[in-house]
Amino acid sequence: MEKKRLILSALAIAALLVAVFLPGFSELQKLREENEQLGKRIVLLEEHNEELKVDLQKMRQDPDYVEKKAREKLGIVKKGEVIYRGPQ
């Protein structure tokens, strides 16, 4: 009888510990995953930032590059130029 009570007490304590610590552990896992995703995003943003720095440096040094970018992004044309767009 004493053995059964000891086993039941141990099971009750184990269940209580699981009930107390499981939500915290789940939250910890969720935060770790979020942290990992944010770390990956930081790396991608740092790479993009470096690309933008290179682009900015080219724009400061090369007027032809500025013209190329203006033509690509803004559709700017030189005086007298005719734009022809084929079927899309």
N, C-alpha and C positions, 0 to 999 in steps of 0.2 A: 504494500500500500504506500509506504514511504517512497519507494522507487517511482511509482506512477506519479505521485505528487511532484517529485523532483523533475521528472521528464516533462510534465505539463507546465511546470513553472519555467523550465528552460525554453520550451516552445513558445510560451506566452511572452517571455522576455525577447526572444528572437523575433517574433512577429512585431512586437512594439518597436524594436530597433529598426526593422525594415520599414515600418510605417513612418518612422521619424526621419530616417536618412534617405530613403528612396527618392522623394521629391527633390531634395537638395542635390542628389547625385544626378538626377535627370536634368535639372537646371544647369548644373556644371557641364554636362556633356553638350547641351544645347549651346552654351556660351563658348565652349571650346570650338565647336563647329563654326559658329559665327565669327570667332576670332580668326580661324583659318581662312574663311572666305574673305574677310576684310584684309588679311595679309596678302592674299592673291590679288585683290583689287588694288592694293597699294602698289604692288610690283608693276601691274599693268599701267597704272596712272603715272608712275615714275618713268616707265619706258616711253609713254606718250609725251610726257613733259620733256624728255631728252630730245625726242623727234621735233617738238615745237621749238626748242632752243636752237637746234641745227637749222630749222627752217627760218627762224628769225635772223640768225647770223647770215644766212645766204641772202635774205632780203636786204640786210644792211650793206652788204658788199657787192651785190650783183644786180644792176638795174634790169638786165635781161630776165633774170629770175622773177623779179617783181612783175614785169610785163607778162610773163608766162602765167603766173598765178592770177593776175587780174583778168587775163583772157579766159582762163579755166573757170574761175569761181564767179566772176561778175559778168562775163560775156562781153567785155570791152573790146571794141574794134578800132582799128586805125582809121583815120579820115580817108575816105575813098574806098575802103574795103567793102566787099559784099559777102555776106554770110549765106552759105548754102547749107541747108540741112536736108539730108535725104530722108526717105520714109523710115518711120520708126516702128 
